[in-house]
């Protein structure tokens, strides 16, 4: 596979090990992807916590039950997003009300 990329003169941008600062040709692209990924993850975490009241205490006791609650919340959220996608609805607008009505 790497030979194919060299023939097309396309650099393969992947994680880079070693000391910082990196100076290879893909460093700027990795910075952009890292920033976008961080922004997307932080927005999702905040949205998820808002929907499932994750800023306070969870309604469970014990590690196993709390893990079960969190996994169930993620599963329900994924099902709701899949349903909204399949029906052409906005994915994030009104998601909390949609889940509470279910």
JOFENPE-V759862 format. One record per helix or strand of 2 or more residues. SS is the DSSP state (@ for helix, = for strand). FROM is the first residue (numbers start at 0). TO is the last residue. If there is no record, write none. Layout:
ss: (SS,SS)
from: (FROM,FROM)
to: (TO,TO)
This chain:
ss: (@,@,@,@)
from: (1,26,62,94)
to: (6,50,85,100)
